[in-house]
Amino acid sequence: MLAFRMENLEMQFQMGNTTVHALQGVSLDVEEGEFVSIVGTSGCGKSTLLNLVGGLMKPTEGKVYVKGEDLTEMNENGNQFFVRNLQCLLHTTRTLL
């Protein structure tokens, strides 16, 4: 069974007059019990990807599914309830220091 599915994720941020494309067309499937490491240079979108999977942000485009539930279609209350009851470990290296 799929734990996470990300389909064509795009995430953009406005910084003044500049649009920052943190993620562009990212798709990924992660099976239950599978271990995944997300590595890359600073600013490549690792934390943004984890925030999207954790339901802390909504993507500019694309879909995020966690255990079959579409987080991008949930309202804020539904999203908070789902995330609170989700049992998984998502962390960045900052939490390891």
ChimeraX attribute file (.defattr): number of C-alpha atoms within 10 A of each C-alpha:
attribute: neighborCount
match mode: 1-to-1
recipient: residues
	/A:1	9
	/A:2	14
	/A:3	16
	/A:4	19
	/A:5	19
	/A:6	20
	/A:7	15
	/A:8	15
	/A:9	21
	/A:10	19
	/A:11	21
	/A:12	14
	/A:13	12
	/A:14	9
	/A:15	8
	/A:16	7
	/A:17	6
	/A:18	8
	/A:19	10
	/A:20	12
	/A:21	14
	/A:22	17
	/A:23	20
	/A:24	15
	/A:25	12
	/A:26	13
	/A:27	14
	/A:28	11
	/A:29	12
	/A:30	15
	/A:31	13
	/A:32	11
	/A:33	9
	/A:34	8
	/A:35	7
	/A:36	8
	/A:37	6
	/A:38	10
	/A:39	9
	/A:40	9
	/A:41	7
	/A:42	8
	/A:43	9
	/A:44	13
	/A:45	18
	/A:46	17
	/A:47	17
	/A:48	18
	/A:49	20
	/A:50	16
	/A:51	16
	/A:52	20
	/A:53	22
	/A:54	23
	/A:55	21
	/A:56	13
	/A:57	15
	/A:58	21
	/A:59	21
	/A:60	15
	/A:61	16
	/A:62	17
	/A:63	20
	/A:64	26
	/A:65	20
	/A:66	19
	/A:67	15
	/A:68	12
	/A:69	15
	/A:70	15
	/A:71	26
	/A:72	19
	/A:73	13
	/A:74	14
	/A:75	9
	/A:76	12
	/A:77	9
	/A:78	12
	/A:79	18
	/A:80	15
	/A:81	10
	/A:82	17
	/A:83	17
	/A:84	11
	/A:85	8
	/A:86	12
	/A:87	8
	/A:88	9
	/A:89	6
	/A:90	11
	/A:91	12
	/A:92	11
	/A:93	7
	/A:94	6
	/A:95	7
	/A:96	6
	/A:97	5
